[in-house]
Amino acid sequence: MARKKTIKTSVKQRLRAARKGKGKRKAARLKPVKARAKADAKAAKGALPQWTKAEIEEAFRRFAAANPEPNTELQHTSPFTLLVSVVLSAQATDAGVNKATPALFALADTPEKMARLGEAKVRDLIKTIGLFRTKAKNVIALSRDLVEKHGGQVPRDREALQALPGVGRKTANVVLNVAFGEPTIAVDTHIFRVGNRTGLAVGKTPHDVELKLMDVVPEKYLLHAHHWLILHGRYTCVARRPLCEKCIIADLCKWPGKTVNAAGSESANSE
């Protein structure tokens, strides 16, 4: 937990530093609740203005300045422990997964050890995580597949990853990006929300948003785009009440649920 707190603090400190470093950037404030609801409905219909290439470039330039080397908040020590952590994180928080995995990985940090550990023991070690029964079954099954079909190694191949039990496109993208440095974008609930709410990448499904982001994000930012957008959705563009007054791309965002103020101004939030 100490490491988790340090990561979160570091991200927030970098965002504050970036905001201070751009004192002339336009600040923003939220509109009243009803206006925000209408804005969300408009965004859901894909009716927001398009971002220009220059605006997208500037948004990711700011993300990079605020956090040059972003990474996953899931604790892991190898491609295998990363894979297991991502499988466990489905419909669960990274914090919740990080509470359970130290004890699990202390006993089994390779596919061979995990397979020997057995489903019952894994189930007991991850019982604080949602859907733990199904996840325990998948962790054992994918561990056996890795041993039997891949020599105990996590494959650097999307098709092979998605063939593993419990591994979908999002999980495969995370592993390819974090473990192998591939420029993939794993669209979770945070990125899906940010893409649609801001108008940056509108889509009715996570796959739609992923394809749009892969098309519009400048190539030099693709490797880290996944993490910048997740962190933005997790800590700033949150679901219930986005923190537009603290957002480093508020003046670029197309969401009509906020008002952008004069450069450098500060104002109270509207509720």
TORKOLPA-958936 format. One record per residue (C-alpha): x, y, z. Coordinates in steps of 0.5 Angstrom, whole numbers, plus 500, padded with zeros to 3 digits. Each point is the difference from the previous one (the first is absolute). Layout:
<site><px>X</px><py>Y</py><pz>Z</pz></site>
...
***
This chain:
<site><px>500</px><py>500</py><pz>500</pz></site>
<site><px>506</px><py>505</py><pz>501</pz></site>
<site><px>502</px><py>499</py><pz>493</pz></site>
<site><px>493</px><py>501</py><pz>498</pz></site>
<site><px>500</px><py>507</py><pz>504</pz></site>
<site><px>506</px><py>502</py><pz>497</pz></site>
<site><px>498</px><py>499</py><pz>493</pz></site>
<site><px>494</px><py>504</py><pz>501</pz></site>
<site><px>503</px><py>506</py><pz>503</pz></site>
<site><px>505</px><py>500</py><pz>495</pz></site>
<site><px>495</px><py>500</py><pz>494</pz></site>
<site><px>496</px><py>506</py><pz>504</pz></site>
<site><px>507</px><py>504</py><pz>501</pz></site>
<site><px>502</px><py>500</py><pz>493</pz></site>
<site><px>493</px><py>502</py><pz>498</pz></site>
<site><px>500</px><py>506</py><pz>505</pz></site>
<site><px>507</px><py>501</py><pz>497</pz></site>
<site><px>498</px><py>500</py><pz>493</pz></site>
<site><px>494</px><py>505</py><pz>502</pz></site>
<site><px>505</px><py>505</py><pz>503</pz></site>
<site><px>505</px><py>500</py><pz>495</pz></site>
<site><px>494</px><py>502</py><pz>495</pz></site>
<site><px>497</px><py>506</py><pz>504</pz></site>
<site><px>497</px><py>503</py><pz>494</pz></site>
<site><px>496</px><py>494</py><pz>498</pz></site>
<site><px>493</px><py>501</py><pz>500</pz></site>
<site><px>496</px><py>497</py><pz>506</pz></site>
<site><px>493</px><py>497</py><pz>501</pz></site>
<site><px>495</px><py>500</py><pz>504</pz></site>
<site><px>494</px><py>495</py><pz>500</pz></site>
<site><px>493</px><py>502</py><pz>498</pz></site>
<site><px>494</px><py>498</py><pz>504</pz></site>
<site><px>498</px><py>493</py><pz>501</pz></site>
<site><px>494</px><py>500</py><pz>495</pz></site>
<site><px>505</px><py>503</py><pz>495</pz></site>
<site><px>505</px><py>495</py><pz>501</pz></site>
<site><px>495</px><py>494</py><pz>499</pz></site>
<site><px>498</px><py>503</py><pz>493</pz></site>
<site><px>507</px><py>501</py><pz>498</pz></site>
<site><px>501</px><py>492</py><pz>502</pz></site>
<site><px>494</px><py>499</py><pz>496</pz></site>
<site><px>503</px><py>504</py><pz>494</pz></site>
<site><px>506</px><py>496</py><pz>501</pz></site>
<site><px>497</px><py>493</py><pz>500</pz></site>
<site><px>497</px><py>502</py><pz>493</pz></site>
<site><px>507</px><py>502</py><pz>497</pz></site>
<site><px>497</px><py>507</py><pz>499</pz></site>
<site><px>507</px><py>503</py><pz>502</pz></site>
<site><px>504</px><py>505</py><pz>496</pz></site>
<site><px>506</px><py>496</py><pz>497</pz></site>
<site><px>507</px><py>501</py><pz>503</pz></site>
<site><px>505</px><py>503</py><pz>495</pz></site>
<site><px>507</px><py>497</py><pz>499</pz></site>
<site><px>503</px><py>506</py><pz>503</pz></site>
<site><px>496</px><py>499</py><pz>506</pz></site>
<site><px>501</px><py>492</py><pz>501</pz></site>
<site><px>508</px><py>502</py><pz>500</pz></site>
<site><px>499</px><py>505</py><pz>505</pz></site>
<site><px>496</px><py>496</py><pz>505</pz></site>
<site><px>505</px><py>494</py><pz>499</pz></site>
<site><px>506</px><py>505</py><pz>501</pz></site>
<site><px>497</px><py>502</py><pz>506</pz></site>
<site><px>499</px><py>493</py><pz>503</pz></site>
<site><px>507</px><py>498</py><pz>498</pz></site>
<site><px>502</px><py>507</py><pz>504</pz></site>
<site><px>496</px><py>498</py><pz>506</pz></site>
<site><px>502</px><py>493</py><pz>500</pz></site>
<site><px>506</px><py>498</py><pz>496</pz></site>
<site><px>501</px><py>492</py><pz>502</pz></site>
<site><px>493</px><py>498</py><pz>502</pz></site>
<site><px>499</px><py>493</py><pz>501</pz></site>
<site><px>494</px><py>495</py><pz>503</pz></site>
<site><px>498</px><py>500</py><pz>507</pz></site>
<site><px>500</px><py>493</py><pz>501</pz></site>
<site><px>506</px><py>497</py><pz>503</pz></site>
<site><px>503</px><py>495</py><pz>497</pz></site>
<site><px>507</px><py>497</py><pz>499</pz></site>
<site><px>500</px><py>496</py><pz>493</pz></site>
<site><px>496</px><py>499</py><pz>494</pz></site>
<site><px>496</px><py>495</py><pz>503</pz></site>
<site><px>499</px><py>503</py><pz>507</pz></site>
<site><px>497</px><py>506</py><pz>496</pz></site>
<site><px>496</px><py>496</py><pz>495</pz></site>
<site><px>497</px><py>496</py><pz>507</pz></site>
<site><px>499</px><py>507</py><pz>503</pz></site>
<site><px>496</px><py>503</py><pz>494</pz></site>
<site><px>496</px><py>494</py><pz>500</pz></site>
<site><px>498</px><py>501</py><pz>507</pz></site>
<site><px>499</px><py>507</py><pz>499</pz></site>
<site><px>493</px><py>499</py><pz>495</pz></site>
<site><px>495</px><py>504</py><pz>504</pz></site>
<site><px>504</px><py>501</py><pz>506</pz></site>
<site><px>505</px><py>506</py><pz>502</pz></site>
<site><px>507</px><py>500</py><pz>499</pz></site>
<site><px>501</px><py>501</py><pz>508</pz></site>
<site><px>496</px><py>494</py><pz>501</pz></site>
<site><px>504</px><py>496</py><pz>496</pz></site>
<site><px>506</px><py>502</py><pz>503</pz></site>
<site><px>498</px><py>498</py><pz>507</pz></site>
<site><px>499</px><py>493</py><pz>498</pz></site>
<site><px>506</px><py>499</py><pz>495</pz></site>
<site><px>506</px><py>500</py><pz>505</pz></site>
<site><px>498</px><py>494</py><pz>503</pz></site>
<site><px>498</px><py>497</py><pz>494</pz></site>
<site><px>506</px><py>501</py><pz>496</pz></site>
<site><px>504</px><py>498</py><pz>507</pz></site>
<site><px>498</px><py>493</py><pz>498</pz></site>
<site><px>500</px><py>500</py><pz>493</pz></site>
<site><px>503</px><py>505</py><pz>495</pz></site>
<site><px>501</px><py>496</py><pz>494</pz></site>
<site><px>495</px><py>496</py><pz>496</pz></site>
<site><px>503</px><py>493</py><pz>503</pz></site>
<site><px>499</px><py>502</py><pz>507</pz></site>
<site><px>493</px><py>503</py><pz>499</pz></site>
<site><px>498</px><py>493</py><pz>497</pz></site>
<site><px>502</px><py>496</py><pz>506</pz></site>
<site><px>497</px><py>505</py><pz>505</pz></site>
<site><px>493</px><py>498</py><pz>497</pz></site>
<site><px>494</px><py>503</py><pz>499</pz></site>
<site><px>497</px><py>500</py><pz>508</pz></site>
<site><px>506</px><py>503</py><pz>502</pz></site>
<site><px>500</px><py>506</py><pz>495</pz></site>
<site><px>493</px><py>501</py><pz>502</pz></site>
<site><px>501</px><py>500</py><pz>507</pz></site>
<site><px>506</px><py>505</py><pz>499</pz></site>
<site><px>496</px><py>505</py><pz>495</pz></site>
<site><px>493</px><py>499</py><pz>504</pz></site>
<site><px>500</px><py>508</py><pz>501</pz></site>
<site><px>499</px><py>501</py><pz>493</pz></site>
<site><px>494</px><py>500</py><pz>496</pz></site>
<site><px>498</px><py>494</py><pz>496</pz></site>
<site><px>506</px><py>496</py><pz>503</pz></site>
<site><px>497</px><py>493</py><pz>499</pz></site>
<site><px>500</px><py>501</py><pz>492</pz></site>
<site><px>507</px><py>504</py><pz>501</pz></site>
<site><px>503</px><py>495</py><pz>504</pz></site>
<site><px>498</px><py>494</py><pz>494</pz></site>
<site><px>503</px><py>505</py><pz>495</pz></site>
<site><px>506</px><py>501</py><pz>503</pz></site>
<site><px>502</px><py>493</py><pz>501</pz></site>
<site><px>497</px><py>498</py><pz>493</pz></site>
<site><px>504</px><py>506</py><pz>497</pz></site>
<site><px>506</px><py>497</py><pz>504</pz></site>
<site><px>500</px><py>493</py><pz>497</pz></site>
<site><px>499</px><py>503</py><pz>493</pz></site>
<site><px>506</px><py>504</py><pz>501</pz></site>
<site><px>504</px><py>494</py><pz>502</pz></site>
<site><px>497</px><py>495</py><pz>495</pz></site>
<site><px>500</px><py>504</py><pz>494</pz></site>
<site><px>505</px><py>506</py><pz>501</pz></site>
<site><px>506</px><py>497</py><pz>504</pz></site>
<site><px>498</px><py>504</py><pz>506</pz></site>
<site><px>501</px><py>507</py><pz>497</pz></site>
<site><px>494</px><py>505</py><pz>499</pz></site>
<site><px>500</px><py>501</py><pz>492</pz></site>
<site><px>501</px><py>506</py><pz>497</pz></site>
<site><px>494</px><py>499</py><pz>495</pz></site>
<site><px>493</px><py>503</py><pz>500</pz></site>
<site><px>497</px><py>494</py><pz>497</pz></site>
<site><px>504</px><py>495</py><pz>505</pz></site>
<site><px>498</px><py>504</py><pz>506</pz></site>
<site><px>493</px><py>501</py><pz>499</pz></site>
<site><px>499</px><py>492</py><pz>499</pz></site>
<site><px>502</px><py>500</py><pz>507</pz></site>
<site><px>494</px><py>499</py><pz>505</pz></site>
<site><px>498</px><py>506</py><pz>503</pz></site>
<site><px>504</px><py>504</py><pz>495</pz></site>
<site><px>496</px><py>505</py><pz>496</pz></site>
<site><px>502</px><py>506</py><pz>495</pz></site>
<site><px>501</px><py>505</py><pz>506</pz></site>
<site><px>505</px><py>495</py><pz>504</pz></site>
<site><px>504</px><py>498</py><pz>494</pz></site>
<site><px>501</px><py>508</py><pz>498</pz></site>
<site><px>502</px><py>501</py><pz>507</pz></site>
<site><px>505</px><py>494</py><pz>500</pz></site>
<site><px>503</px><py>502</py><pz>493</pz></site>
<site><px>501</px><py>508</py><pz>502</pz></site>
<site><px>502</px><py>499</py><pz>507</pz></site>
<site><px>504</px><py>493</py><pz>500</pz></site>
<site><px>503</px><py>501</py><pz>493</pz></site>
<site><px>500</px><py>507</py><pz>498</pz></site>
<site><px>495</px><py>500</py><pz>494</pz></site>
<site><px>496</px><py>506</py><pz>499</pz></site>
<site><px>493</px><py>497</py><pz>501</pz></site>
<site><px>494</px><py>504</py><pz>504</pz></site>
<site><px>496</px><py>496</py><pz>505</pz></site>
<site><px>493</px><py>503</py><pz>500</pz></site>
<site><px>497</px><py>499</py><pz>507</pz></site>
<site><px>494</px><py>504</py><pz>503</pz></site>
<site><px>505</px><py>506</py><pz>502</pz></site>
<site><px>502</px><py>501</py><pz>493</pz></site>
<site><px>493</px><py>498</py><pz>497</pz></site>
<site><px>498</px><py>506</py><pz>504</pz></site>
<site><px>505</px><py>505</py><pz>498</pz></site>
<site><px>500</px><py>498</py><pz>493</pz></site>
<site><px>492</px><py>501</py><pz>499</pz></site>
<site><px>500</px><py>506</py><pz>505</pz></site>
<site><px>505</px><py>504</py><pz>498</pz></site>
<site><px>499</px><py>499</py><pz>492</pz></site>
<site><px>507</px><py>497</py><pz>499</pz></site>
<site><px>498</px><py>493</py><pz>498</pz></site>
<site><px>492</px><py>499</py><pz>500</pz></site>
<site><px>498</px><py>493</py><pz>499</pz></site>
<site><px>494</px><py>495</py><pz>502</pz></site>
<site><px>505</px><py>495</py><pz>503</pz></site>
<site><px>507</px><py>499</py><pz>503</pz></site>
<site><px>502</px><py>498</py><pz>493</pz></site>
<site><px>497</px><py>506</py><pz>496</pz></site>
<site><px>504</px><py>504</py><pz>505</pz></site>
<site><px>506</px><py>496</py><pz>500</pz></site>
<site><px>500</px><py>501</py><pz>492</pz></site>
<site><px>499</px><py>507</py><pz>500</pz></site>
<site><px>505</px><py>502</py><pz>505</pz></site>
<site><px>505</px><py>495</py><pz>496</pz></site>
<site><px>499</px><py>505</py><pz>494</pz></site>
<site><px>500</px><py>507</py><pz>503</pz></site>
<site><px>505</px><py>499</py><pz>505</pz></site>
<site><px>507</px><py>503</py><pz>498</pz></site>
<site><px>505</px><py>494</py><pz>499</pz></site>
<site><px>505</px><py>503</py><pz>505</pz></site>
<site><px>495</px><py>499</py><pz>505</pz></site>
<site><px>497</px><py>494</py><pz>499</pz></site>
<site><px>504</px><py>496</py><pz>505</pz></site>
<site><px>498</px><py>503</py><pz>506</pz></site>
<site><px>493</px><py>503</py><pz>497</pz></site>
<site><px>496</px><py>494</py><pz>504</pz></site>
<site><px>503</px><py>502</py><pz>507</pz></site>
<site><px>499</px><py>507</py><pz>499</pz></site>
<site><px>493</px><py>499</py><pz>498</pz></site>
<site><px>499</px><py>495</py><pz>506</pz></site>
<site><px>503</px><py>505</py><pz>505</pz></site>
<site><px>496</px><py>506</py><pz>497</pz></site>
<site><px>493</px><py>496</py><pz>501</pz></site>
<site><px>502</px><py>497</py><pz>507</pz></site>
<site><px>502</px><py>507</py><pz>503</pz></site>
<site><px>498</px><py>505</py><pz>496</pz></site>
<site><px>494</px><py>499</py><pz>495</pz></site>
<site><px>496</px><py>496</py><pz>505</pz></site>
<site><px>494</px><py>497</py><pz>499</pz></site>
<site><px>495</px><py>503</py><pz>504</pz></site>
<site><px>503</px><py>507</py><pz>501</pz></site>
<site><px>506</px><py>502</py><pz>495</pz></site>
<site><px>505</px><py>504</py><pz>503</pz></site>
<site><px>500</px><py>505</py><pz>495</pz></site>
<site><px>503</px><py>506</py><pz>504</pz></site>
<site><px>506</px><py>496</py><pz>501</pz></site>
<site><px>501</px><py>496</py><pz>493</pz></site>
<site><px>506</px><py>502</py><pz>496</pz></site>
<site><px>496</px><py>499</py><pz>493</pz></site>
<site><px>494</px><py>504</py><pz>502</pz></site>
<site><px>500</px><py>505</py><pz>495</pz></site>
<site><px>501</px><py>495</py><pz>494</pz></site>
<site><px>495</px><py>495</py><pz>503</pz></site>
<site><px>493</px><py>501</py><pz>496</pz></site>
<site><px>496</px><py>498</py><pz>505</pz></site>
<site><px>494</px><py>505</py><pz>501</pz></site>
<site><px>499</px><py>499</py><pz>508</pz></site>
<site><px>505</px><py>505</py><pz>502</pz></site>
<site><px>502</px><py>507</py><pz>498</pz></site>
<site><px>507</px><py>502</py><pz>498</pz></site>
<site><px>502</px><py>507</py><pz>504</pz></site>
<site><px>505</px><py>505</py><pz>498</pz></site>
<site><px>507</px><py>498</py><pz>500</pz></site>
<site><px>503</px><py>499</py><pz>507</pz></site>
<site><px>494</px><py>501</py><pz>503</pz></site>
<site><px>497</px><py>496</py><pz>506</pz></site>
<site><px>493</px><py>499</py><pz>502</pz></site>
<site><px>496</px><py>496</py><pz>505</pz></site>
<site><px>496</px><py>494</py><pz>497</pz></site>
<site><px>493</px><py>500</py><pz>499</pz></site>
<site><px>495</px><py>495</py><pz>502</pz></site>
***
